[in-house]
Amino acid sequence: MQDERPLKSVIQQFVEVYRLKTKLNQYKLIDNWSLVVGKMIAKHTKHLSIKKKVLYVEIDSSIVRNEVYMLKSKIMAELNSKFDQQVIDDIILK
């Protein structure tokens, strides 16, 4: 007889077995960037990437970059609050 389980539990088991939770959380964090920082900052954001728990943010305006720098700890706290673990430890602006 086949082992019938809900798809959700199978996917959760797959994520656990292959240790994909951290990577999935990183992608979700990048997706949440515009929701956390707002339309104006998101519009000037050219590239986002995460390496070794550091979020690298490329911004095309020095004025916006300075604003993000001033709000860096608040942005980082709000992004991390959406997860059950700390996804990023720092934000580096380019």
Secondary structure, DSSP 8 states (H G I E B T S, - for coil): ------HHHHHHHHHHHTT-HHHHHHHHHHHHHHHHH-HHHHHHEEEEEEETTEEEEEES-HHHHHHHHHTHHHHHHHHHTTSSS---SEEEE-
